[in-house]
Amino acid sequence: MVKNANKFYNQPDIAILGMGGDGHTASLFPEADEINFALTTQKNIVSVTPKNAPYKRLSMSLSALENCNELFLSIATREKQLVFNEATKDLNPKFPISYILHSKKVMCNVYFSK
């Protein structure tokens, strides 16, 4: 499945992201066994197995996200805003979104709603 996804992958210009209360984004879950691979590979699509979901997911890798021209992140709750604030402090493997927020390769526009 991942091989076919990468074979037919077309790089998007933009990506619209959400963020979970655990700091995950684009199915890049902090406790997934594949997280280090997803954050370091040059492949565009990766398979990720979240610890809190009973099924594997396909996700864009950090590299693929950084190859977008621009990213948009929407955050909707106070709990997620607190996680976001922690993620803005430094790169933190506990919060995969921090790799997007500290990237020098892509602009990430952040929108908060209540």
PyMOL commands that set and color helices and strands:
alter all, ss='L'
color gray80, all
select helices_A, chain A and resi 2-7+35-40+62-66+78-87+97-101
alter helices_A, ss='H'
color red, helices_A
select strands_A, chain A and resi 14-17+45-48+57-60+70-75+107-112
alter strands_A, ss='S'
color yellow, strands_A
deselect
rebuild
show_as cartoon
